[in-house]
Amino acid sequence: MVLEMSLQVSWVRHRDVHLLTVGRYTYTSDQRFRAIHQPHSEDWTLQIKYPQHRDSGVYECQVSSTPHLSHFIHLTVIGE
């Protein structure tokens, strides 16, 4: 997801409506999840280490702009 540097980015997993990250802070105890943002970049990436079949589903990238911006990603994990 690409955005202006002053805005906050959040990642939400829709399966259980769980807030995963806000900015670089991770709100889940599952240490496989983290947000990656390189300095001077507009890109924010949700990293899932060692993805499992149960991680498949819809994830939402939210931007704290006015109006609110969202981008939905459908992840399918095949194999483990």
N, C-alpha and C positions, 0 to 999 in steps of 0.2 A: 504494500500500500504506500502511495506517495503523498506527502503533505508538507505544509509549512512547518518550520521548526518550532513555532510557539504553541502548536496544538498538541493535545494529549491523545495518545493512541491506546486503545484497549482491545484485548482479544477475549471473546466469549465462546465457550463450547455450548452448543444448543441442546445436546442430548440431555443434559441436566441443568441447563441455564447457569453454568458455572463461570464466574469471572476468573480468567486465567492470569491475565497481566494487565497492568496499567502503567504506561511508560515502560521503564525497565524493571519495575517492581513486580515480582511474581506472587500471586495470591493463592496459588494451589500448593499443597504439600507434595504433590507429585513432581519430583525434581527433574523429570524428563522434559518439562515444559519451561521455555524461557523466551522472552522477546529479545530480538537482536536489532540493534540500531547502531550503525557506524557514524562517528562524528562527521558533521558536514554533509550528511546524506539525508534524503527525504524518504528513504525506504525503511520500513519496519517489517520484520519477519518473525513469525511464530515458529520456533524450532521445537520439534518433538523428537527427542533421542529415543532410539529403539522403538519405533512405532509398532503398536499391536493392533490386531483386528478390531478390538473394542474402541480404538481411537477413531475409527471411521465415523463419518457423520458431517454435520454442518458446523462450521466455525464462522464467527463474525468478527470482522475488524471494524471497530468503531472509532470515529474521529470526533473529538470534542469541539466541533465547530458549530456555528449558527448559520444555517440550519444544520442539524446533526447529519453526519455522513456515515454510511455503513457499506461494507462490501462483504458478501457472503461467499464462502469457499466450501465446496463439498469435497471432503477427503475420503478416498477409498484406499484402505490398506490391504494389499494382496500379499499373502505369505507372511511369515513371521520369522 
